[in-house]
Amino acid sequence: MKSFLQAVLIFLSFSAYAVEVDPCHMEVSPNEDNFIIGYGSLMQKESREITHPNARDVYPVEVSGFKRVWGIQGKNYKTTFLTLIEDENASLNAVYYPAADYDILEADEREMGYCRVLVSKNNMEPLGLKDMPDGTYWIYVKEDNRVFIASKEYPIVQSYVDIFLNGCIEIGKTYRLPNFLERCITESYGWPTDNDSWVNDRHFPRRPFRTTNAFYIDEMLSKYFPNYHQHPID
């Protein structure tokens, strides 16, 4: 009888552990070198340092096996954001930077609605640098491959686009990668084709020079989207 009770207790303890484990946020070892791969707002210095003040230095990288898409909806704010889905035929430009275990837990809070997954070094190629350090690389992806298309109810907003593309401009200038910004645009999918699904919510829409690189971003985006300047102002 005693051995039976012990077996039950062991089973219950393992069951409780299984329930507590979050498959979207694997355990991070503090004894290993960990890195976060950023492909959207985390590429911009100011945005990144809100969560990680010490993440001043980032390094450009090409990541294969994932596709960057406008495809995840915000919960509190009706907005469509960038995310990744798995696609063995796709690749994207991004950055990586070292992060302590507690930094990654803070990033988990920031990237609510995303899953943090491991990326093999076989799926990464440094851009502008010779090699990459050994360690564990993490990236945030959509929990499933179901993509939400931007809509009038959940549009993409220019303020977020500006953060994303300003990060691309920063990286391109720092590492002398002249096509880095262009790759950010062309290697992102799901850009809206109708005006109502893309809203200009800049704080000073009549004076866009108040937004960093606003004219440059407008010029680049208008090359790819003829109706870009027709988006409604929010």
KABELFEN-V931695 format. One record per pair of residues at least 24 apart in sequence whose ideal C-beta (glycine too) atoms are under 8 Angstrom apart, sorted by the first residue. I is the first residue (numbers start at 0). J is the second residue. D is the distance in whole Angstrom. If there is no record, write none. Layout:
i: {I I}
j: {J J}
d: {D D}
This chain:
i: {22 23 23 23 23 24 24 24 25 25 25 27 27 27 27 27 28 28 29 29 31 31 32 32 32 32 32 33 33 33 33 33 33 33 33 33 33 34 34 34 34 34 34 34 34 34 35 35 35 35 35 35 35 35 35 36 36 36 36 36 36 36 36 36 36 37 37 37 37 37 38 38 38 38 38 38 38 38 38 39 39 39 39 39 40 40 40 40 40 41 41 42 42 42 42 42 42 42 43 43 43 43 43 44 44 46 46 47 47 50 50 50 50 51 51 51 51 51 53 54 54 54 54 56 57 57 57 57 58 58 58 58 58 58 58 59 59 59 59 59 59 59 59 59 59 59 60 60 60 60 60 60 60 60 60 61 61 61 61 61 61 61 61 62 62 62 62 62 62 62 62 63 63 63 63 63 63 64 64 64 64 65 65 65 65 65 66 66 67 67 67 67 68 68 68 68 69 69 69 69 69 69 69 69 70 70 70 70 70 71 71 71 71 72 72 73 73 74 74 77 77 77 78 78 78 78 78 79 79 79 79 79 79 79 79 80 80 81 81 82 82 82 82 83 83 83 83 84 84 84 84 85 85 90 91 91 91 92 92 92 92 92 92 93 94 94 95 95 95 97 97 98 103 106 110 112 113 113 113 113 114 114 114 114 115 116 126 126 126 127 127 127 128 146 148 148 149 149 149 149 150 150 151 151 154 154 154 154 154 155 155 155 155 155 156 156 156 156 156 157 157 157 157 157 157 158 158 158 160 160 161 161 161 161 161 161 164 164 164 164 165 165 165 168 168 168 180 181 184 184 184 185 190 190 192 192 194 194 194 194 195 197 197 198 198 198 198 199 199 199 199 200 200 204}
j: {114 113 114 115 142 107 114 115 115 116 117 100 103 104 135 137 100 135 99 100 134 135 97 132 133 134 135 97 98 99 100 102 103 134 135 136 137 95 96 97 98 132 134 135 136 137 95 96 98 102 103 106 136 137 138 60 62 93 94 95 118 123 136 137 138 93 94 95 96 166 62 67 81 83 91 92 93 94 138 67 80 81 163 166 81 159 162 163 166 94 166 93 94 163 166 167 169 170 162 163 165 166 169 166 169 162 166 96 166 102 105 106 109 96 98 102 105 106 102 96 97 98 102 96 94 95 96 170 94 95 96 125 128 131 174 92 93 94 125 126 127 128 170 174 176 179 92 93 94 95 123 124 125 126 131 90 91 92 93 123 124 125 126 90 91 92 93 118 122 123 138 87 89 90 122 123 124 89 90 118 122 89 90 91 138 140 91 188 91 186 187 188 146 187 188 189 148 149 155 187 188 189 190 191 141 146 147 148 189 112 113 141 147 147 153 112 153 111 112 152 153 154 153 154 155 156 159 147 148 149 150 153 154 155 196 155 159 163 187 113 139 140 141 138 139 140 141 140 141 144 146 140 144 186 182 186 187 126 167 179 182 183 186 138 166 170 123 131 136 132 134 137 137 139 139 142 139 140 141 142 139 140 141 142 139 140 174 176 179 174 175 176 174 189 189 196 189 191 196 197 195 196 195 196 191 195 196 197 198 190 191 196 197 198 197 198 199 200 233 197 198 199 200 201 230 200 201 202 216 220 201 210 211 212 213 216 212 216 219 220 211 212 216 212 215 216 219 219 219 220 223 223 223 224 224 226 226 229 230 231 231 227 230 230 231 232 233 230 231 232 233 232 233 232}
d: {8 8 4 7 6 5 7 5 7 8 7 4 5 7 8 8 7 7 7 4 6 5 7 7 7 3 7 7 5 7 7 8 6 6 5 8 7 5 6 6 6 8 6 7 5 7 7 6 5 7 7 6 8 6 8 7 6 5 7 5 6 8 6 7 4 6 5 7 7 8 7 6 7 7 6 8 4 8 7 8 7 4 5 8 8 7 5 6 7 7 7 7 5 7 3 6 7 6 5 7 5 3 7 7 6 5 7 8 8 8 5 6 5 8 7 5 7 7 8 5 8 7 8 7 4 7 4 7 6 6 7 7 6 8 8 7 8 6 7 4 6 7 5 5 6 7 8 6 7 5 5 7 6 6 7 6 7 6 8 7 5 8 6 6 6 8 5 6 6 6 7 8 7 4 5 8 8 7 8 8 5 6 8 6 7 7 7 6 4 6 5 7 6 7 5 5 8 5 5 7 7 4 6 7 7 4 5 7 6 6 7 6 6 5 5 8 8 8 7 6 5 8 6 7 7 5 7 6 8 4 8 5 6 5 8 8 7 7 7 7 8 7 5 7 7 4 6 7 5 5 6 7 6 7 8 5 8 7 8 6 5 6 6 8 8 6 8 7 6 8 8 8 6 8 5 8 4 6 7 7 7 5 7 5 6 6 7 6 8 4 7 6 8 7 6 8 7 5 4 7 8 5 4 6 7 7 5 6 5 8 6 7 5 8 8 5 8 5 7 8 7 5 6 6 7 5 6 8 7 8 7 6 7 8 7 6 7 5 7 8 6 6 7 6 7 8 6 7 7 7 6 7 8 6 8 8 6 5 5 6 7 8 5 6 6 8 4 5 7 5 6 8 4 5}
